[in-house]
Amino acid sequence: MDELVKLAQTEEPLWLRTLEGGREIMNQNEYSRVITPCIGLKPNEYVSEASRETGMVIINSLALVETLMDSNKWAEMFPCMIARTSTTDVISNGMGGTRNGALQLMHAELQVLSPLVPVREVNFLRFCKQHAEGVWAVVDVSIDTIRENRRLSLAAGGFLQVALFKICPMAILRYDTIRIMYNFLSKPFPVTWVEHAEYDESAVHELYRPLIRAGMGFGAQRWVAALQRQCECLAILMSSAVPSRDHTAQRMTDNFCAGVCASTVYKWNKLCANNVDEDVRVMTRQSVDDPGEPPGIVLSAATSVWLPVSPQRLFDFLRDERLRSEWDILSNGGPMQEMAHIAKGQDHGNCVSLLRASGGVKLVILGKRTGAKGDECQPSSMLILQETCIDAAGSLVVYAPVDIPAMHVVMNGGDSAYVALLPSGFAIVPDGPGNRGVSETDNGAVGAAAAVVVVGLADLY
């Protein structure tokens, strides 16, 4: 805890700002000079990742403490980053009816939205301490011990540094997180977030290695950006009577993430085919007795590609219903019309929409591809439910065809869990530092001119 507070408060030369975006990254030489590790040196095949970010957040500090100490609330706050989490054991609930001194053992699966980056599976102790009036810290420390079989399995899976952890009396820091929260009544207050990890990057695709090393996958900037966006969203939704289709959209996005990252949320079977590129992951699972999905075999395909276009421009293109015909077969070759709109943030890109094609639609989702009749062009009984979100760390466009009668039920207060969803979409992140997308403008300024985009598709067979 003391070391993490020091990391949160110390400036240069321990922390340096990158030329691309001004992110704070750790000076590893300075860290080695001022800190004496108690668990040995980093293995040669491992790389270090350490970043820090401070941002203003619209949430009460005590509410944020409670969110971080509750595994379910923590997952809801970071839905695209946490695939799965649970509290294994509660060692202490805190003192005096507060979370001060609370200590618990937790498990989590952390994800980057790409089939080319393995899910990080971590077991850790989470400790909460109040340092002063309105000042709190929440610290995570890995506890996985050195076990040869565990070590080999993690190295093969490309997970992070917990494979080499052992518990010691002063167990520091092969995977650590700190959040320092200052509460200024109901006004937004700053949150400082530090991430520090060492991991085997051999299983991470070369396209993503610069991004992960720079902290753009699991780093502090992504955590703070997601926290800011979600808190803003919750503040807007709580201040207005929003229909339950927002919950439907969240379930749709959760299913999309589970299909792209292949977490243990579902039991997937990987398909291997000679005519499928190694960068494309195709998986199947059986859908039985799930009211939120059509029954049958769900097929998920995902890949990541580099595009020579700015992330913002690509995001704007994909979410524009007037340009839908340029890439979406469900548009029937024409623009789509937005039937409903729910704002989820000050940025217009953070919203949930209901879209309708201007003419007939080929019912390929539940027609031709399932072997049913009627795959000719006809007036559609489908709408497109779409959620888009954007923050400093990246953006997301997720959509799924939905049945009009089912959505009428939801909009009139019915149970959204019975709306069948097979989501597809795009996850967009900036090109990593030093990659092909970093270019120099005429005035000498460095700027990102490329994006890495994940395409995920779901279908029923």
Secondary structure, DSSP 8 states (H G I E B T S, - for coil): -HHHHHHHH--TTTEEE-TTTT-EEE-HHHHHHH---SS----TTEEEEEEEEEEEE-S-HHHHHHHHHSHHHHHHHSTTTEEEEEEEEEEE--STTSSTT-EEEEEEEE--SSTTS--EEEEEEEEEEEEETTEEEEEEEE-----HHHHHHHHHHT-BGGGG----TT---SEEEEEEEE-BTTB-EEEEEEEEEEEE-TTS-TTTHHHHHTTTTTSHHHHHHHHHHHHHHHHHHHTS---THHHHHHHHHHHHHHHHHT-TTS--EEE--TTS-TT-EEEEEEE-S-TTS-SEEEEEEEEEEEESS-HHHHHHHHH-GGGGGGT-GGGTTS-EEEEEEEE-SSSTTSEEEEEEESS-EE-TTTTGGGT-S--SEE---EEEEEEEEEETTEEEEEEEEEEHHHHHHHHTT--GGGS----EEEEEEE--TTSTTEEE-TTS-EEE--EEEEEEEEEE-
